[in-house]
Amino acid sequence: VPAQLSRREAQCVRWAAAGKTTAEIGTILSLSVSTVRFHLRNAGDKLGAATRARMIQIATGHGFLGPEA
């Protein structure tokens, strides 16, 4: 069963997958850098990923970054 990401976690992961930095994601979503880090860390924990790249890879495999996401 794939992990369930919150709407914010999924948004942050999608922007990270698009190559945006934590600061850029914060600007795009009107969040502080620490809040973006919080959401990315939670998403990584839920997906069992130790790195940002692995988190994106797993999220892609689960369909979180597809056109329907």
CYANA upper distance limits for C-alpha pairs under 8 A (distance plus 0.5 A):
  2 PRO  CA     47 LEU  CA      8.48
  2 PRO  CA     62 HIS  CA      6.87
  3 ALA  CA     46 LYS  CA      6.42
  3 ALA  CA     47 LEU  CA      6.54
  4 GLN  CA     46 LYS  CA      8.03
  5 LEU  CA      9 GLU  CA      6.22
  5 LEU  CA     10 ALA  CA      6.28
  5 LEU  CA     43 ALA  CA      6.80
  5 LEU  CA     46 LYS  CA      7.92
  6 SER  CA     10 ALA  CA      6.64
  7 ARG  CA     11 GLN  CA      6.68
  8 ARG  CA     12 CYS  CA      6.64
  8 ARG  CA     39 HIS  CA      7.31
  9 GLU  CA     13 VAL  CA      6.66
  9 GLU  CA     39 HIS  CA      5.45
  9 GLU  CA     40 LEU  CA      6.65
  9 GLU  CA     42 ASN  CA      7.78
  9 GLU  CA     43 ALA  CA      6.20
 10 ALA  CA     14 ARG  CA      6.55
 10 ALA  CA     43 ALA  CA      8.04
 10 ALA  CA     64 PHE  CA      7.40
 11 GLN  CA     15 TRP  CA      6.81
 12 CYS  CA     16 ALA  CA      6.60
 12 CYS  CA     25 ILE  CA      7.13
 12 CYS  CA     36 VAL  CA      7.23
 12 CYS  CA     39 HIS  CA      7.35
 12 CYS  CA     40 LEU  CA      6.84
 13 VAL  CA     17 ALA  CA      6.55
 13 VAL  CA     40 LEU  CA      6.99
 13 VAL  CA     43 ALA  CA      8.00
 13 VAL  CA     55 MET  CA      8.35
 13 VAL  CA     56 ILE  CA      7.09
 13 VAL  CA     59 ALA  CA      8.28
 14 ARG  CA     18 ALA  CA      6.85
 14 ARG  CA     56 ILE  CA      8.42
 14 ARG  CA     64 PHE  CA      8.32
 14 ARG  CA     65 LEU  CA      6.40
 15 TRP  CA     19 GLY  CA      7.15
 15 TRP  CA     20 LYS  CA      6.17
 15 TRP  CA     25 ILE  CA      6.80
 16 ALA  CA     20 LYS  CA      5.55
 16 ALA  CA     21 THR  CA      7.11
 16 ALA  CA     22 THR  CA      8.01
 16 ALA  CA     25 ILE  CA      7.88
 16 ALA  CA     52 ARG  CA      8.49
 16 ALA  CA     56 ILE  CA      8.01
 17 ALA  CA     56 ILE  CA      6.33
 20 LYS  CA     24 GLU  CA      6.19
 20 LYS  CA     25 ILE  CA      6.58
 21 THR  CA     25 ILE  CA      6.65
 22 THR  CA     26 GLY  CA      6.73
 22 THR  CA     33 VAL  CA      6.60
 22 THR  CA     36 VAL  CA      6.84
 22 THR  CA     37 ARG  CA      7.35
 23 ALA  CA     27 THR  CA      6.85
 23 ALA  CA     32 SER  CA      8.29
 23 ALA  CA     33 VAL  CA      5.98
 24 GLU  CA     28 ILE  CA      6.68
 25 ILE  CA     29 LEU  CA      6.55
 25 ILE  CA     31 LEU  CA      8.28
 25 ILE  CA     33 VAL  CA      8.48
 25 ILE  CA     36 VAL  CA      7.52
 26 GLY  CA     30 SER  CA      5.96
 26 GLY  CA     31 LEU  CA      4.96
 26 GLY  CA     32 SER  CA      5.92
 26 GLY  CA     33 VAL  CA      6.01
 26 GLY  CA     35 THR  CA      8.32
 26 GLY  CA     36 VAL  CA      6.52
 27 THR  CA     31 LEU  CA      6.94
 27 THR  CA     32 SER  CA      8.24
 31 LEU  CA     35 THR  CA      6.63
 31 LEU  CA     36 VAL  CA      7.04
 32 SER  CA     36 VAL  CA      6.91
 33 VAL  CA     37 ARG  CA      6.69
 34 SER  CA     38 PHE  CA      6.61
 35 THR  CA     39 HIS  CA      6.83
 36 VAL  CA     40 LEU  CA      6.63
 37 ARG  CA     41 ARG  CA      6.39
 38 PHE  CA     42 ASN  CA      6.66
 39 HIS  CA     43 ALA  CA      6.60
 40 LEU  CA     44 GLY  CA      6.55
 41 ARG  CA     45 ASP  CA      6.62
 42 ASN  CA     46 LYS  CA      6.64
 43 ALA  CA     47 LEU  CA      6.63
 43 ALA  CA     55 MET  CA      8.02
 44 GLY  CA     48 GLY  CA      6.36
 44 GLY  CA     49 ALA  CA      5.38
 44 GLY  CA     50 ALA  CA      7.25
 44 GLY  CA     51 THR  CA      7.95
 44 GLY  CA     52 ARG  CA      7.82
 44 GLY  CA     55 MET  CA      5.88
 45 ASP  CA     49 ALA  CA      6.68
 45 ASP  CA     50 ALA  CA      8.20
 47 LEU  CA     55 MET  CA      7.06
 47 LEU  CA     58 ILE  CA      7.25
 47 LEU  CA     59 ALA  CA      7.81
 48 GLY  CA     55 MET  CA      8.12
 49 ALA  CA     54 ARG  CA      6.02
 49 ALA  CA     55 MET  CA      5.44
 49 ALA  CA     58 ILE  CA      8.04
 50 ALA  CA     54 ARG  CA      7.29
 50 ALA  CA     55 MET  CA      7.80
 51 THR  CA     55 MET  CA      6.66
 52 ARG  CA     56 ILE  CA      6.81
 53 ALA  CA     57 GLN  CA      6.73
 54 ARG  CA     58 ILE  CA      6.59
 55 MET  CA     59 ALA  CA      6.51
 56 ILE  CA     60 THR  CA      6.52
 57 GLN  CA     61 GLY  CA      6.81
 58 ILE  CA     62 HIS  CA      6.78
 59 ALA  CA     63 GLY  CA      6.78
 59 ALA  CA     64 PHE  CA      5.72
 59 ALA  CA     65 LEU  CA      7.00
 60 THR  CA     64 PHE  CA      6.18
 60 THR  CA     65 LEU  CA      5.72
 60 THR  CA     66 GLY  CA      7.49
 63 GLY  CA     69 ALA  CA      7.55
 64 PHE  CA     69 ALA  CA      5.91
 65 LEU  CA     69 ALA  CA      6.31
